Amino acid sequence: MSVEENKAIAHRWNDEVWSKGRLAAIDELFASDFVFNYPAPRVAPNREGYKQTMTIWRTPFANVHCIIEDMVAEGDKVAVRWTWSGTHTGEYMGVAPTGKEVTVTGISVLRIVGGKIVEEWGEMDNLGFLQQVSVFPPPR
């Protein structure tokens, strides 16, 4: 696969999986032996665990949208810097809905082989996100 083809797959991953929440797209875009390198506790590091993660993130938040801020690709890897946003309309981590618009930023690195995402690593501003949904108080 060319770098441009890998970037197109990363765009589909962002648009279809994260922005639209199409769980079926995970089966289309991810290899059957996909490895999820940062699953939540008690979530399997595979495709099914990724679907579970999507449900964990999307269920308590309405009008979810994920924007690609930057994308860099080389070889079989695509790095994506993204901004995710949604309105907190359902219970999240035991916190009642706040009705607040929340935003989190992060970076994901996708490894793509033969047109399928085979591995993903990610980092995000968890503390900032948890402060927005009132799990932790903001700094003074």
C-alpha positions in Angstrom: 0.0 0.0 0.0 1.2 3.5 -0.7 1.4 6.2 1.9 -1.5 8.0 0.3 -3.6 4.8 0.4 -2.8 4.4 4.1 -3.8 8.0 4.7 -7.1 7.4 3.0 -7.7 4.5 5.3 -6.9 6.7 8.3 -9.4 9.3 7.1 -12.1 6.5 6.8 -11.2 5.4 10.4 -11.7 8.9 11.7 -14.9 9.7 9.7 -16.7 6.4 9.8 -15.6 4.9 13.2 -15.1 8.0 15.4 -17.3 10.6 13.9 -20.2 8.5 12.7 -19.8 5.6 15.1 -20.3 2.9 12.4 -19.2 -0.3 14.3 -19.5 -2.3 11.0 -16.6 -0.1 9.6 -14.3 -1.6 12.3 -14.8 -5.0 10.6 -14.2 -3.4 7.2 -11.1 -1.4 8.1 -9.4 -3.5 10.8 -7.5 -6.8 10.4 -9.0 -9.8 12.1 -5.9 -10.0 14.3 -5.9 -6.2 15.1 -4.1 -5.2 18.3 -5.4 -2.3 20.4 -2.5 -1.1 22.4 -4.4 1.2 24.9 -7.7 -0.4 25.8 -9.6 0.6 28.9 -9.4 -1.7 31.9 -11.3 -5.0 31.3 -11.5 -4.3 27.6 -10.0 -6.9 25.2 -7.1 -5.5 23.0 -8.8 -6.6 19.8 -11.5 -5.6 17.3 -14.3 -6.5 19.7 -12.7 -4.5 22.4 -12.4 -1.6 20.0 -16.2 -1.8 19.3 -16.8 -1.9 23.1 -14.6 1.2 23.4 -16.6 3.0 20.7 -19.8 2.2 22.7 -18.3 3.4 26.0 -17.3 6.7 24.3 -20.3 7.4 22.1 -23.3 6.3 24.3 -23.0 9.1 26.9 -22.2 11.8 24.3 -24.4 13.2 21.7 -23.4 14.9 18.4 -19.9 13.4 18.5 -17.5 14.7 16.0 -13.8 14.0 15.5 -11.6 16.3 13.4 -8.2 15.4 12.0 -5.9 18.3 12.8 -2.7 16.8 11.3 -1.7 13.6 9.6 1.8 12.3 8.9 2.5 9.0 7.2 5.6 7.0 6.5 5.9 3.4 5.6 3.2 1.4 7.2 2.3 3.9 9.9 0.0 6.9 9.9 0.1 9.4 12.8 -3.1 11.4 13.4 -3.5 14.4 15.7 -7.2 14.7 16.4 -9.8 16.7 18.3 -12.9 14.9 19.5 -16.0 16.7 20.8 -19.5 15.8 22.0 -22.2 16.9 24.4 -22.3 15.0 27.7 -26.0 13.8 27.7 -25.7 10.4 29.4 -24.0 8.9 32.5 -20.2 8.6 32.1 -18.1 6.8 34.7 -20.8 7.3 37.3 -21.2 11.0 36.5 -24.6 12.2 35.7 -25.0 14.1 32.4 -23.8 17.7 32.6 -25.1 18.9 29.2 -21.7 20.4 28.6 -19.9 20.3 25.3 -16.6 18.5 25.9 -13.5 18.4 23.8 -10.5 16.1 24.1 -7.3 16.1 22.0 -5.0 13.3 21.2 -2.7 11.5 18.8 -3.2 8.0 17.4 -0.7 6.0 15.4 -2.2 3.4 13.1 -0.1 0.6 11.5 -1.7 -0.4 8.2 -0.8 -3.6 6.3 -2.5 -4.8 3.2 -5.2 -2.2 3.4 -6.2 -3.1 7.0 -5.4 -1.4 10.3 -3.4 -4.0 12.2 -2.4 -2.0 15.3 -3.2 1.2 17.0 -1.4 3.2 19.7 -2.9 6.4 21.2 -2.4 9.2 23.7 -5.1 11.7 24.8 -5.6 14.4 27.3 -7.6 12.2 29.8 -7.2 14.6 32.7 -8.5 17.5 30.8 -11.4 15.4 29.5 -12.3 14.1 33.0 -12.2 17.7 34.4 -14.7 18.7 31.7 -17.2 16.0 32.8 -16.6 16.8 36.5 -14.8 13.6 37.4 -11.9 15.7 38.7 -12.0 19.4 39.7 -10.2 21.8 37.3 -6.9 23.3 38.6 -7.2 26.6 40.5 
